[in-house]
Amino acid sequence: MTLSEYAIVGLYEEVLIRGFLVGHMMYHWKDDNRKVLKSVLWSSVIFGVLHLGNLFSGQGVATTLLQVSYSTILGIVFAAVYIRTKNLWSVAIIHGLIDFASGIEGIFEMPQATLEVAAGEGSMNLLSLLILLSVMLIGLVWGILMLRKKEEIQKLWS
């Protein structure tokens, strides 16, 4: 049940943000030399900011700001993959797997190795935080490197 929930959320967000928004931005800025950069950055910031809505579900401010930060960075990675492949399924699967992995993180709690997120908001597994930061850094570098192949991107989106 949890896996299907994460798959649906990942697919929904990818259709909305990458499929609709990035596709529209790439078309709207088709004559702009910076269309890829603008599309990646704007869609990623919007993707991150949309996670502020979690404040209304009772999630704490510090936890939400952390989520907005890593969602923005992951948005760059997802946008880079989508722009380079124009394949929404690959991005939706990656997104769903990341959501699923974050959802099962609580199963492997190590109480002696937690990091307080903020007073009253609970804690985060320190190992999970290090893995999250490492994956984000690797993904960010990979995403940026993927976008350097401008001729291939131009051919795919023209």
MODELLER restraints for C-alpha pairs under 7 A, 6 or more apart:
rsr = mdl.restraints
at = mdl.atoms
rsr.add(forms.Gaussian(group=physical.xy_distance, feature=features.Distance(at['CA:3:A'], at['CA:100:A']), mean=6.17, stdev=0.5))
rsr.add(forms.Gaussian(group=physical.xy_distance, feature=features.Distance(at['CA:6:A'], at['CA:96:A']), mean=5.24, stdev=0.5))
rsr.add(forms.Gaussian(group=physical.xy_distance, feature=features.Distance(at['CA:6:A'], at['CA:99:A']), mean=5.82, stdev=0.5))
rsr.add(forms.Gaussian(group=physical.xy_distance, feature=features.Distance(at['CA:6:A'], at['CA:100:A']), mean=5.72, stdev=0.5))
rsr.add(forms.Gaussian(group=physical.xy_distance, feature=features.Distance(at['CA:7:A'], at['CA:96:A']), mean=4.62, stdev=0.5))
rsr.add(forms.Gaussian(group=physical.xy_distance, feature=features.Distance(at['CA:10:A'], at['CA:92:A']), mean=5.34, stdev=0.5))
rsr.add(forms.Gaussian(group=physical.xy_distance, feature=features.Distance(at['CA:10:A'], at['CA:95:A']), mean=5.22, stdev=0.5))
rsr.add(forms.Gaussian(group=physical.xy_distance, feature=features.Distance(at['CA:10:A'], at['CA:96:A']), mean=4.67, stdev=0.5))
rsr.add(forms.Gaussian(group=physical.xy_distance, feature=features.Distance(at['CA:11:A'], at['CA:92:A']), mean=4.88, stdev=0.5))
rsr.add(forms.Gaussian(group=physical.xy_distance, feature=features.Distance(at['CA:14:A'], at['CA:88:A']), mean=6.97, stdev=0.5))
rsr.add(forms.Gaussian(group=physical.xy_distance, feature=features.Distance(at['CA:14:A'], at['CA:91:A']), mean=6.98, stdev=0.5))
rsr.add(forms.Gaussian(group=physical.xy_distance, feature=features.Distance(at['CA:14:A'], at['CA:92:A']), mean=5.70, stdev=0.5))
rsr.add(forms.Gaussian(group=physical.xy_distance, feature=features.Distance(at['CA:17:A'], at['CA:43:A']), mean=6.66, stdev=0.5))
rsr.add(forms.Gaussian(group=physical.xy_distance, feature=features.Distance(at['CA:17:A'], at['CA:47:A']), mean=6.79, stdev=0.5))
rsr.add(forms.Gaussian(group=physical.xy_distance, feature=features.Distance(at['CA:18:A'], at['CA:79:A']), mean=6.29, stdev=0.5))
rsr.add(forms.Gaussian(group=physical.xy_distance, feature=features.Distance(at['CA:18:A'], at['CA:82:A']), mean=6.92, stdev=0.5))
rsr.add(forms.Gaussian(group=physical.xy_distance, feature=features.Distance(at['CA:19:A'], at['CA:88:A']), mean=6.51, stdev=0.5))
rsr.add(forms.Gaussian(group=physical.xy_distance, feature=features.Distance(at['CA:21:A'], at['CA:43:A']), mean=6.69, stdev=0.5))
rsr.add(forms.Gaussian(group=physical.xy_distance, feature=features.Distance(at['CA:22:A'], at['CA:39:A']), mean=5.78, stdev=0.5))
rsr.add(forms.Gaussian(group=physical.xy_distance, feature=features.Distance(at['CA:22:A'], at['CA:43:A']), mean=6.30, stdev=0.5))
rsr.add(forms.Gaussian(group=physical.xy_distance, feature=features.Distance(at['CA:25:A'], at['CA:39:A']), mean=5.53, stdev=0.5))
rsr.add(forms.Gaussian(group=physical.xy_distance, feature=features.Distance(at['CA:26:A'], at['CA:35:A']), mean=5.98, stdev=0.5))
rsr.add(forms.Gaussian(group=physical.xy_distance, feature=features.Distance(at['CA:26:A'], at['CA:36:A']), mean=6.81, stdev=0.5))
rsr.add(forms.Gaussian(group=physical.xy_distance, feature=features.Distance(at['CA:26:A'], at['CA:39:A']), mean=6.24, stdev=0.5))
rsr.add(forms.Gaussian(group=physical.xy_distance, feature=features.Distance(at['CA:29:A'], at['CA:35:A']), mean=5.21, stdev=0.5))
rsr.add(forms.Gaussian(group=physical.xy_distance, feature=features.Distance(at['CA:40:A'], at['CA:76:A']), mean=5.85, stdev=0.5))
rsr.add(forms.Gaussian(group=physical.xy_distance, feature=features.Distance(at['CA:40:A'], at['CA:79:A']), mean=5.55, stdev=0.5))
rsr.add(forms.Gaussian(group=physical.xy_distance, feature=features.Distance(at['CA:40:A'], at['CA:80:A']), mean=6.86, stdev=0.5))
rsr.add(forms.Gaussian(group=physical.xy_distance, feature=features.Distance(at['CA:41:A'], at['CA:76:A']), mean=6.72, stdev=0.5))
rsr.add(forms.Gaussian(group=physical.xy_distance, feature=features.Distance(at['CA:44:A'], at['CA:72:A']), mean=4.98, stdev=0.5))
rsr.add(forms.Gaussian(group=physical.xy_distance, feature=features.Distance(at['CA:44:A'], at['CA:75:A']), mean=4.38, stdev=0.5))
rsr.add(forms.Gaussian(group=physical.xy_distance, feature=features.Distance(at['CA:44:A'], at['CA:76:A']), mean=5.44, stdev=0.5))
rsr.add(forms.Gaussian(group=physical.xy_distance, feature=features.Distance(at['CA:45:A'], at['CA:72:A']), mean=5.43, stdev=0.5))
rsr.add(forms.Gaussian(group=physical.xy_distance, feature=features.Distance(at['CA:47:A'], at['CA:71:A']), mean=6.71, stdev=0.5))
rsr.add(forms.Gaussian(group=physical.xy_distance, feature=features.Distance(at['CA:47:A'], at['CA:72:A']), mean=6.17, stdev=0.5))
rsr.add(forms.Gaussian(group=physical.xy_distance, feature=features.Distance(at['CA:47:A'], at['CA:75:A']), mean=6.35, stdev=0.5))
rsr.add(forms.Gaussian(group=physical.xy_distance, feature=features.Distance(at['CA:48:A'], at['CA:68:A']), mean=4.54, stdev=0.5))
rsr.add(forms.Gaussian(group=physical.xy_distance, feature=features.Distance(at['CA:48:A'], at['CA:69:A']), mean=6.51, stdev=0.5))
rsr.add(forms.Gaussian(group=physical.xy_distance, feature=features.Distance(at['CA:48:A'], at['CA:71:A']), mean=4.79, stdev=0.5))
rsr.add(forms.Gaussian(group=physical.xy_distance, feature=features.Distance(at['CA:48:A'], at['CA:72:A']), mean=4.26, stdev=0.5))
rsr.add(forms.Gaussian(group=physical.xy_distance, feature=features.Distance(at['CA:49:A'], at['CA:68:A']), mean=5.97, stdev=0.5))
rsr.add(forms.Gaussian(group=physical.xy_distance, feature=features.Distance(at['CA:51:A'], at['CA:67:A']), mean=6.92, stdev=0.5))
rsr.add(forms.Gaussian(group=physical.xy_distance, feature=features.Distance(at['CA:51:A'], at['CA:68:A']), mean=5.61, stdev=0.5))
rsr.add(forms.Gaussian(group=physical.xy_distance, feature=features.Distance(at['CA:52:A'], at['CA:64:A']), mean=6.29, stdev=0.5))
rsr.add(forms.Gaussian(group=physical.xy_distance, feature=features.Distance(at['CA:52:A'], at['CA:68:A']), mean=6.64, stdev=0.5))
rsr.add(forms.Gaussian(group=physical.xy_distance, feature=features.Distance(at['CA:54:A'], at['CA:64:A']), mean=6.59, stdev=0.5))
rsr.add(forms.Gaussian(group=physical.xy_distance, feature=features.Distance(at['CA:55:A'], at['CA:61:A']), mean=6.66, stdev=0.5))
rsr.add(forms.Gaussian(group=physical.xy_distance, feature=features.Distance(at['CA:55:A'], at['CA:64:A']), mean=6.58, stdev=0.5))
rsr.add(forms.Gaussian(group=physical.xy_distance, feature=features.Distance(at['CA:60:A'], at['CA:121:A']), mean=5.95, stdev=0.5))
rsr.add(forms.Gaussian(group=physical.xy_distance, feature=features.Distance(at['CA:62:A'], at['CA:117:A']), mean=6.55, stdev=0.5))
rsr.add(forms.Gaussian(group=physical.xy_distance, feature=features.Distance(at['CA:62:A'], at['CA:118:A']), mean=6.12, stdev=0.5))
rsr.add(forms.Gaussian(group=physical.xy_distance, feature=features.Distance(at['CA:63:A'], at['CA:117:A']), mean=6.55, stdev=0.5))
rsr.add(forms.Gaussian(group=physical.xy_distance, feature=features.Distance(at['CA:73:A'], at['CA:136:A']), mean=6.85, stdev=0.5))
rsr.add(forms.Gaussian(group=physical.xy_distance, feature=features.Distance(at['CA:73:A'], at['CA:140:A']), mean=6.67, stdev=0.5))
rsr.add(forms.Gaussian(group=physical.xy_distance, feature=features.Distance(at['CA:74:A'], at['CA:136:A']), mean=6.76, stdev=0.5))
rsr.add(forms.Gaussian(group=physical.xy_distance, feature=features.Distance(at['CA:76:A'], at['CA:140:A']), mean=6.88, stdev=0.5))
rsr.add(forms.Gaussian(group=physical.xy_distance, feature=features.Distance(at['CA:76:A'], at['CA:143:A']), mean=6.76, stdev=0.5))
rsr.add(forms.Gaussian(group=physical.xy_distance, feature=features.Distance(at['CA:77:A'], at['CA:139:A']), mean=5.90, stdev=0.5))
rsr.add(forms.Gaussian(group=physical.xy_distance, feature=features.Distance(at['CA:77:A'], at['CA:140:A']), mean=5.77, stdev=0.5))
rsr.add(forms.Gaussian(group=physical.xy_distance, feature=features.Distance(at['CA:77:A'], at['CA:143:A']), mean=4.77, stdev=0.5))
rsr.add(forms.Gaussian(group=physical.xy_distance, feature=features.Distance(at['CA:78:A'], at['CA:91:A']), mean=5.89, stdev=0.5))
rsr.add(forms.Gaussian(group=physical.xy_distance, feature=features.Distance(at['CA:80:A'], at['CA:143:A']), mean=5.18, stdev=0.5))
rsr.add(forms.Gaussian(group=physical.xy_distance, feature=features.Distance(at['CA:80:A'], at['CA:146:A']), mean=6.51, stdev=0.5))
rsr.add(forms.Gaussian(group=physical.xy_distance, feature=features.Distance(at['CA:80:A'], at['CA:147:A']), mean=6.17, stdev=0.5))
rsr.add(forms.Gaussian(group=physical.xy_distance, feature=features.Distance(at['CA:81:A'], at['CA:91:A']), mean=6.71, stdev=0.5))
rsr.add(forms.Gaussian(group=physical.xy_distance, feature=features.Distance(at['CA:81:A'], at['CA:143:A']), mean=6.81, stdev=0.5))
rsr.add(forms.Gaussian(group=physical.xy_distance, feature=features.Distance(at['CA:82:A'], at['CA:88:A']), mean=6.21, stdev=0.5))
rsr.add(forms.Gaussian(group=physical.xy_distance, feature=features.Distance(at['CA:82:A'], at['CA:91:A']), mean=6.44, stdev=0.5))
rsr.add(forms.Gaussian(group=physical.xy_distance, feature=features.Distance(at['CA:83:A'], at['CA:153:A']), mean=6.82, stdev=0.5))
rsr.add(forms.Gaussian(group=physical.xy_distance, feature=features.Distance(at['CA:84:A'], at['CA:146:A']), mean=6.84, stdev=0.5))
rsr.add(forms.Gaussian(group=physical.xy_distance, feature=features.Distance(at['CA:84:A'], at['CA:147:A']), mean=6.91, stdev=0.5))
rsr.add(forms.Gaussian(group=physical.xy_distance, feature=features.Distance(at['CA:84:A'], at['CA:153:A']), mean=5.78, stdev=0.5))
rsr.add(forms.Gaussian(group=physical.xy_distance, feature=features.Distance(at['CA:109:A'], at['CA:125:A']), mean=6.04, stdev=0.5))
rsr.add(forms.Gaussian(group=physical.xy_distance, feature=features.Distance(at['CA:110:A'], at['CA:125:A']), mean=6.44, stdev=0.5))
rsr.add(forms.Gaussian(group=physical.xy_distance, feature=features.Distance(at['CA:113:A'], at['CA:125:A']), mean=6.33, stdev=0.5))
rsr.add(forms.Gaussian(group=physical.xy_distance, feature=features.Distance(at['CA:113:A'], at['CA:126:A']), mean=5.54, stdev=0.5))
rsr.add(forms.Gaussian(group=physical.xy_distance, feature=features.Distance(at['CA:114:A'], at['CA:123:A']), mean=5.93, stdev=0.5))
rsr.add(forms.Gaussian(group=physical.xy_distance, feature=features.Distance(at['CA:114:A'], at['CA:124:A']), mean=5.46, stdev=0.5))
rsr.add(forms.Gaussian(group=physical.xy_distance, feature=features.Distance(at['CA:114:A'], at['CA:125:A']), mean=4.58, stdev=0.5))
rsr.add(forms.Gaussian(group=physical.xy_distance, feature=features.Distance(at['CA:114:A'], at['CA:126:A']), mean=4.89, stdev=0.5))
rsr.add(forms.Gaussian(group=physical.xy_distance, feature=features.Distance(at['CA:115:A'], at['CA:123:A']), mean=5.37, stdev=0.5))
rsr.add(forms.Gaussian(group=physical.xy_distance, feature=features.Distance(at['CA:115:A'], at['CA:124:A']), mean=5.22, stdev=0.5))
rsr.add(forms.Gaussian(group=physical.xy_distance, feature=features.Distance(at['CA:115:A'], at['CA:125:A']), mean=6.29, stdev=0.5))
rsr.add(forms.Gaussian(group=physical.xy_distance, feature=features.Distance(at['CA:115:A'], at['CA:126:A']), mean=5.59, stdev=0.5))
rsr.add(forms.Gaussian(group=physical.xy_distance, feature=features.Distance(at['CA:116:A'], at['CA:122:A']), mean=6.28, stdev=0.5))
rsr.add(forms.Gaussian(group=physical.xy_distance, feature=features.Distance(at['CA:116:A'], at['CA:123:A']), mean=4.31, stdev=0.5))
rsr.add(forms.Gaussian(group=physical.xy_distance, feature=features.Distance(at['CA:116:A'], at['CA:124:A']), mean=6.39, stdev=0.5))
rsr.add(forms.Gaussian(group=physical.xy_distance, feature=features.Distance(at['CA:117:A'], at['CA:123:A']), mean=5.15, stdev=0.5))
rsr.add(forms.Gaussian(group=physical.xy_distance, feature=features.Distance(at['CA:117:A'], at['CA:124:A']), mean=6.40, stdev=0.5))
